[in-house]
Amino acid sequence: MEQPRIEIFVKKTPADETAPDLRVAHFMADAAQGDIHACFDLGVAYSTGNLGVNCDLIEAHKWFNLAASRGHEEAACCRADISDEMTAREIAEAQRRAREWLRAGERRAA
């Protein structure tokens, strides 16, 4: 009896590089490399609920904060805008997450 070939079960079409989840993954990878534009794009995604992520102002603030801390002027404005809709506790959590992201990056670099 002949064994079925694996090609029958494997999807032969290439991945859709524009799929929202892949774009978020690319932004995450670029952000990990210090790309401030990727941080900004993640902030936009989380603040609007685009690219397949849920709207999450804490995550949005975190990403805008990371971009702004590296010199992205528009990110600073966006961070200020969403801060108006957040509680002090939510802002503190976003800042904690941003510090945690930076520390994790330092550990990866070492």
C-alpha positions in Angstrom: 0.0 0.0 0.0 1.4 3.4 -1.0 1.8 6.0 1.7 0.1 9.3 1.0 2.5 12.1 0.0 2.8 15.0 2.4 2.4 17.5 -0.4 -1.3 16.5 -0.6 -1.8 17.8 3.0 0.4 20.9 2.8 -0.9 24.2 1.7 1.1 25.1 -1.4 0.2 28.8 -1.6 2.6 31.3 0.0 1.7 33.1 3.2 -0.2 36.4 2.7 2.4 38.9 4.0 -0.4 41.6 4.2 -2.5 39.5 6.6 -3.2 41.5 9.7 -1.7 39.0 12.1 1.5 38.8 10.1 1.8 42.6 10.0 1.5 42.7 13.8 4.1 40.1 14.1 6.4 42.0 11.8 5.8 45.2 13.8 6.6 43.3 17.0 9.9 42.0 15.5 10.8 45.4 14.2 10.0 47.0 17.6 12.2 44.5 19.3 15.0 45.8 17.1 14.3 49.4 18.2 12.3 50.6 15.2 10.3 53.6 16.5 8.0 53.5 13.5 7.0 49.9 14.3 6.3 51.0 17.9 4.1 53.8 16.6 2.3 51.5 14.2 1.5 49.1 17.1 0.2 52.0 19.2 -2.1 52.9 16.3 -3.3 49.3 15.9 -4.1 48.9 19.6 -5.7 52.3 19.9 -8.0 51.7 17.0 -8.5 47.9 17.2 -7.0 47.4 13.7 -4.9 44.6 12.3 -6.8 41.9 14.1 -5.9 43.2 17.6 -8.6 44.3 20.1 -8.7 47.9 21.1 -6.5 48.2 24.2 -5.6 51.6 25.4 -3.0 50.3 27.9 -1.1 48.5 25.2 -1.6 51.5 22.9 -0.1 53.9 25.5 2.8 51.5 26.0 3.7 51.5 22.3 3.2 55.2 21.9 5.3 55.8 25.0 8.1 53.6 23.6 8.0 55.4 20.3 7.9 58.8 21.9 10.8 58.0 24.3 12.9 57.4 21.2 12.0 60.7 19.5 8.7 60.0 17.6 6.9 63.3 17.9 3.5 62.1 16.6 3.6 59.2 19.1 3.9 61.7 22.0 0.7 63.5 20.8 -1.2 60.2 20.4 -0.1 59.1 23.8 -1.4 62.4 25.3 -4.7 62.0 23.4 -5.4 58.5 24.7 -4.3 59.4 28.2 -7.4 61.6 28.4 -9.5 58.5 28.1 -7.5 56.5 30.7 -7.5 56.3 34.5 -4.3 57.0 36.4 -4.1 53.3 37.2 -4.3 52.3 33.5 -1.6 54.8 32.7 0.6 53.4 35.5 0.1 49.9 34.1 1.0 51.1 30.6 4.2 52.7 31.9 5.1 49.5 33.8 4.6 47.5 30.6 6.8 49.9 28.7 9.6 49.6 31.3 9.2 45.8 31.3 9.6 45.8 27.4 12.7 47.8 27.7 14.2 45.6 30.4 13.4 42.5 28.3 15.2 44.1 25.3 18.3 44.8 27.5 18.4 41.2 28.6 18.2 40.0 24.9 21.0 42.3 23.9 23.3 41.1 26.7 
